[in-house]
Amino acid sequence: MSNLIQDNNGNISSMRIASLGIVFIFMLTWAITSLKAGSLAPMDAESVALLVGALGAKTWQKQVESQK
C-alpha cells in the first residue's frame, strides 16, 4: 500500500498524497450522502471536474517528470 504514494525513486510524493486525499474525501462524502439518501446521489459537473482535475494534474506532473 505504501508503494501507492511513492514515486519511481521510492520517495514519498506529495502530489500523490494530495490527489489521493482529494479523491478519498470526495468519494467518502459522496458515499455517506448516498447511504443517507438510500440511493446513489447524483454527481454534479463541479464534483466531476474536481475529480478529473485532481487526477489530471497528477497525470500531467508524471508526464513532465518522465521527460526530464
N, C-alpha and C positions, 0 to 999 in steps of 0.2 A: 504494500500500500504506500510506503514511503517513496517508492520509485515514481509514483504519480506526480509528486511535487518536485522531483529532481530534474535538472537539465541533463544534457548529454555528458557533461563533465562530472556529474554526481553532486553538484552544488544545488542547494535549495533555491528554487526560482520564485521570486516574489510575485511575478506576473501570473504564474500558475496558481499560487495561493489565492491571489485576488480573483482570478477567473473562477476558480472552484468555489470560493466563498460567495460570489455573486450568484452563481448558478444554484448552489446548495440553499442559500437563504430564500431565493425566489421560489424554487421548487417546493421547499418546506412550507412556505406561506401559502402557495397555491394548493398543496395537498391538504393542509388544515382547513382552508376555506372550502374546498370541495367536500371534505368529510362532514363539515358542519352543515353544508347545504344539502347533503345527501345525493348530490350528483356532481359531475365534473363542471367546475367553474370555467366559464369561457376566458380565453386569454385575449386581452385587447392588443392593439397594434403596438402600443408603447411597451408593454411587457415583452412581447416577442422581439422588439427592437433592442431592448436591454440585453436579452439573452444572446441574440445574434451579434450585438456589438461587443459583448464581453468575449465571446468565443472567436469572433473575427479579429479582434485586437491581438489575442494570443497567437492566432494563426499567422497574422501579418508579422508579429515580432519574431516568430520562429523562422519565417522565410528570410527576413532581413539578417538575422544572426547566422543562418546557414550560408549566406552569400559571402560572409567575411572570411 
